[in-house]
Amino acid sequence: MLGPNGAGKSTFLKTILGLIQATSGDGTVLGHDIRTEGAAIRSRIGYMPEYDALNPDMEAIYQVKYSGELLGMNPIVAMSRAHEVLQYVGLGEQRYRNIGSFSTGMKQATKLACSIIHDPELIIADEPSNGLDATAREFMISTLQNMVNNGNRSVMMASHLMDDVERVCDSMVLLHKGKLAAQGRIEDLKDIDREIEIHVWGNASKLEEKMVSIGLDVRREGRIMRVLHDDEDTTTKILSCAAEVGSQIRRMHEYEASLEDLFIVIMEKFRI
């Protein structure tokens, strides 16, 4: 789930978990009604909140064990699982340290361990890489990716970082100001607007103006332009415009859009 800060991602997650009441509409998670069966939903999912929900005076092993007990696990089983999941998230050697002495990355890993202690069917991670340095971020995203690919689990991730979402998820929902802007498989959404990328030498501004004047949709970054490929004559039109204004096109190819490009295009399309 993507969206700029303040789009409503965290509010949406809390609503489907039954933590806050929806003002309108309805929905289900794993077959359970979000209005009346919040406890049943929370027993079957693992929730990793965006903000710190850990006790700084607690050792990591006991914090994770306590999370299991809150979910109804036997204390002995919860302790055994706490050892396993802390090892899994890379904190096996640090499990008896107070959480207050942990780095941001270690705290995020502890929250992840708390969310998977009961082996949930679905993991909901709210901004899991928020505030992490490059090394910790890579470990977090790789761990979530491994859960999807090898752990037979589904992950629902809320983030404003496009690269993270694209690595972990195959479908996306884009929120803005509490409203749905787009949804679907990432690969399908990328194909909505195909573009031709051209590398221009000389008179780039004149070329841009000429292409826009004949109705072409142009995005420009210096000497690189991307033109919406919406009909068979787009390439011919580009070459004709370049010849007319005296620009050289050094390179032309179909552009493979990233998720960030998709985000920008959708925002422009909906003028949001």
C-alpha positions as CSV (number, residue, x, y, z in Angstrom):
1,M,0.0,0.0,0.0
2,L,1.5,3.2,-1.2
3,G,0.8,6.9,-0.5
4,P,2.5,10.1,0.6
5,N,2.8,10.8,4.3
6,G,-0.7,11.7,5.6
7,A,-2.5,9.7,2.9
8,G,-4.3,7.5,5.4
9,K,-2.3,4.3,5.2
10,S,-1.9,3.8,9.0
11,T,-5.6,4.8,9.6
12,F,-6.7,2.2,7.0
13,L,-4.6,-0.5,8.6
14,K,-6.0,0.2,12.1
15,T,-9.5,0.2,10.7
16,I,-9.2,-3.3,9.1
17,L,-7.6,-4.6,12.3
18,G,-10.6,-3.4,14.3
19,L,-8.5,-1.0,16.3
20,I,-10.6,2.0,15.3
21,Q,-14.2,2.0,14.1
22,A,-15.0,2.7,10.5
23,T,-17.3,5.7,10.0
24,S,-18.9,4.1,6.9
25,G,-18.6,1.1,4.7
26,D,-17.7,-2.5,5.6
27,G,-15.1,-5.2,5.0
28,T,-13.6,-8.5,5.9
29,V,-10.1,-9.8,6.7
30,L,-9.5,-13.5,6.3
31,G,-13.3,-13.9,6.3
32,H,-13.8,-11.9,9.6
33,D,-15.9,-8.7,9.8
34,I,-13.8,-5.7,10.6
35,R,-16.6,-4.1,12.6
36,T,-17.4,-7.0,14.9
37,E,-14.6,-9.5,14.8
38,G,-11.5,-7.5,15.4
39,A,-10.1,-9.9,18.0
40,A,-10.5,-12.9,15.6
41,I,-8.7,-10.9,12.9
42,R,-5.8,-10.0,15.2
43,S,-5.4,-13.6,16.3
44,R,-4.6,-14.6,12.7
45,I,-2.4,-11.7,11.5
46,G,0.8,-10.2,12.7
47,Y,0.9,-6.5,13.0
48,M,4.1,-4.5,13.0
49,P,3.1,-0.9,13.8
50,E,4.9,2.2,12.4
51,Y,5.6,3.8,15.8
52,D,7.6,2.3,18.7
53,A,5.4,0.1,20.9
54,L,8.1,-1.6,22.9
55,N,9.1,-1.4,26.6
56,P,12.6,0.1,26.7
57,D,13.2,-1.5,30.2
58,M,12.4,-5.0,29.0
59,E,14.8,-7.5,27.5
60,A,14.0,-8.4,23.9
61,I,13.3,-12.0,24.7
62,Y,10.7,-11.2,27.3
63,Q,9.1,-8.5,25.2
64,V,8.5,-11.0,22.4
65,K,7.4,-13.7,24.8
66,Y,4.9,-11.3,26.3
67,S,3.5,-10.6,22.8
68,G,2.9,-14.3,22.4
69,E,1.1,-14.5,25.7
70,L,-1.2,-11.6,24.8
71,L,-2.2,-13.7,21.8
72,G,-3.1,-16.6,24.1
73,M,0.1,-18.7,23.8
74,N,1.2,-20.9,26.6
75,P,4.1,-19.2,28.4
76,I,6.5,-22.1,27.8
77,V,5.6,-22.2,24.1
78,A,5.8,-18.4,23.9
79,M,9.4,-18.5,25.3
80,S,10.5,-21.2,22.9
81,R,9.0,-19.3,19.9
82,A,10.6,-16.0,21.1
83,H,14.0,-17.6,20.9
84,E,13.2,-18.8,17.3
85,V,11.8,-15.6,15.9
86,L,14.5,-13.4,17.4
87,Q,17.1,-15.6,15.8
88,Y,15.2,-15.4,12.5
89,V,15.3,-11.6,12.6
90,G,19.0,-11.4,13.4
91,L,18.8,-10.7,17.1
92,G,19.7,-14.1,18.5
93,E,22.9,-12.8,20.1
94,Q,21.1,-9.7,21.5
95,R,18.0,-11.2,22.9
96,Y,18.9,-10.6,26.6
97,R,19.7,-6.9,26.1
98,N,17.3,-4.2,27.2
99,I,15.4,-2.8,24.2
100,G,16.3,0.7,25.4
101,S,19.9,0.1,24.3
102,F,18.9,-1.0,20.8
103,S,19.4,0.9,17.6
104,T,16.4,1.9,15.5
105,G,17.1,-1.1,13.2
106,M,17.2,-3.5,16.1
107,K,13.9,-2.1,17.5
108,Q,12.3,-2.6,14.1
109,A,13.5,-6.2,14.0
110,T,12.1,-6.7,17.5
111,K,8.7,-5.4,16.4
112,L,8.9,-7.8,13.5
113,A,9.7,-10.7,15.8
114,C,6.7,-9.8,18.0
115,S,4.4,-9.8,14.9
116,I,5.4,-13.3,13.8
117,I,5.7,-15.2,17.1
118,H,2.3,-16.9,16.6
119,D,3.1,-17.9,13.0
120,P,0.4,-15.7,11.4
121,E,-1.1,-16.2,7.9
122,L,-0.8,-12.5,7.1
123,I,1.7,-9.9,8.2
124,I,0.8,-6.3,8.1
125,A,3.9,-4.1,8.3
126,D,3.4,-0.3,8.6
127,E,6.5,1.6,7.3
128,P,8.8,-1.3,8.3
129,S,12.0,0.4,7.0
130,N,11.2,3.8,8.4
131,G,14.2,5.5,9.9
132,L,16.6,2.7,9.0
133,D,20.1,3.1,7.6
134,A,21.0,1.3,4.3
135,T,22.2,-1.9,6.0
136,A,19.3,-2.3,8.3
137,R,16.8,-1.4,5.6
138,E,18.3,-4.0,3.3
139,F,18.0,-6.7,6.0
140,M,14.4,-5.7,6.8
141,I,13.2,-5.8,3.2
142,S,15.1,-9.0,2.5
143,T,13.5,-10.7,5.5
144,L,10.0,-9.7,4.4
145,Q,10.8,-10.8,0.9
146,N,12.0,-14.1,2.2
147,M,8.7,-14.5,4.2
148,V,6.7,-14.1,1.0
149,N,8.9,-16.3,-1.3
150,N,9.8,-19.1,1.2
151,G,7.7,-18.7,4.3
152,N,4.2,-19.3,2.7
153,R,3.0,-16.1,4.2
154,S,1.3,-13.0,2.7
155,V,2.7,-9.6,3.6
156,M,0.7,-6.3,3.4
157,M,3.1,-3.4,3.6
158,A,2.3,0.3,3.9
159,S,5.1,2.5,2.8
160,H,6.0,5.7,1.0
161,L,9.2,4.1,-0.4
162,M,8.5,2.7,-3.8
163,D,11.6,0.4,-4.1
164,D,10.7,-1.4,-0.9
165,V,7.1,-2.1,-2.0
166,E,8.2,-3.3,-5.4
167,R,10.7,-5.8,-3.9
168,V,8.2,-7.3,-1.5
169,C,4.8,-7.0,-3.1
170,D,3.2,-8.0,-6.5
171,S,0.1,-5.9,-6.1
172,M,-0.5,-2.4,-4.9
173,V,-3.1,0.1,-3.6
174,L,-2.3,3.8,-3.9
175,L,-4.0,6.1,-1.4
176,H,-4.1,9.8,-1.3
177,K,-6.0,12.0,1.1
178,G,-8.0,9.0,2.3
179,K,-9.1,8.0,-1.2
180,L,-8.2,5.2,-3.5
181,A,-6.2,6.5,-6.5
182,A,-5.2,3.2,-8.1
183,Q,-5.1,-0.5,-7.4
184,G,-4.0,-3.7,-9.2
185,R,-0.9,-5.8,-10.0
186,I,2.2,-3.7,-10.2
187,E,3.2,-5.1,-13.6
188,D,-0.2,-4.4,-15.0
189,L,-0.3,-0.9,-13.7
190,K,3.1,-0.2,-15.2
191,D,1.7,-1.0,-18.7
192,I,-1.1,1.6,-18.4
193,D,1.1,4.4,-19.8
194,R,3.9,3.3,-22.2
195,E,6.5,5.9,-22.9
196,I,9.3,6.5,-25.4
197,E,12.5,7.8,-23.9
198,I,14.7,10.1,-26.1
199,H,18.1,11.6,-25.4
200,V,18.4,15.0,-27.1
201,W,21.4,17.0,-28.2
202,G,20.7,20.7,-29.1
203,N,17.5,22.8,-28.8
204,A,15.9,20.6,-26.2
205,S,13.6,23.3,-25.0
206,K,12.4,24.0,-28.5
207,L,11.8,20.3,-29.2
208,E,9.8,20.0,-26.0
209,E,7.7,23.0,-26.9
210,K,7.1,21.7,-30.4
211,M,6.1,18.2,-29.3
212,V,3.7,19.7,-26.7
213,S,2.2,22.0,-29.3
214,I,1.1,19.1,-31.5
215,G,-0.5,17.3,-28.6
216,L,2.3,14.9,-27.4
217,D,2.5,14.3,-23.6
218,V,6.1,15.0,-22.6
219,R,8.0,14.6,-19.3
220,R,11.5,16.2,-19.3
221,E,14.6,15.8,-17.2
222,G,17.3,17.9,-18.8
223,R,18.3,16.4,-22.1
224,I,16.2,13.3,-21.5
225,M,12.5,13.3,-22.4
226,R,9.8,10.7,-22.0
227,V,6.9,10.9,-24.4
228,L,3.6,9.0,-23.9
229,H,3.4,6.3,-26.6
230,D,-0.3,6.4,-27.2
231,D,-0.5,5.7,-31.0
232,E,1.5,4.1,-33.8
233,D,2.6,7.5,-35.1
234,T,4.3,8.7,-31.9
235,T,7.8,7.8,-33.1
236,T,7.3,9.5,-36.5
237,K,5.9,12.6,-34.7
238,I,9.0,12.8,-32.5
239,L,11.4,12.5,-35.4
240,S,9.5,15.1,-37.4
241,C,9.5,17.6,-34.5
242,A,13.3,17.1,-34.0
243,A,14.0,17.7,-37.7
244,E,11.9,20.8,-37.7
245,V,13.7,22.5,-34.7
246,G,17.1,21.2,-35.5
247,S,17.6,18.8,-32.5
248,Q,19.6,15.6,-32.7
249,I,18.1,12.5,-31.1
250,R,21.1,10.4,-29.9
251,R,19.0,7.6,-28.5
252,M,15.4,6.4,-28.6
253,H,13.9,3.4,-26.8
254,E,10.8,2.3,-25.0
255,Y,11.1,3.2,-21.4
256,E,10.6,0.6,-18.7
257,A,8.7,2.4,-15.9
258,S,9.6,2.1,-12.3
259,L,7.0,2.2,-9.5
260,E,8.1,5.7,-8.7
261,D,7.3,6.7,-12.3
262,L,3.9,5.1,-12.0
263,F,3.2,7.0,-8.8
264,I,4.1,10.3,-10.5
265,V,1.9,9.6,-13.5
266,I,-1.1,8.6,-11.4
267,M,-0.7,11.7,-9.2
268,E,-0.6,13.9,-12.4
269,K,-3.5,12.0,-14.0
270,F,-5.8,12.5,-11.0
271,R,-4.4,16.0,-10.3
272,I,-4.0,15.0,-6.6
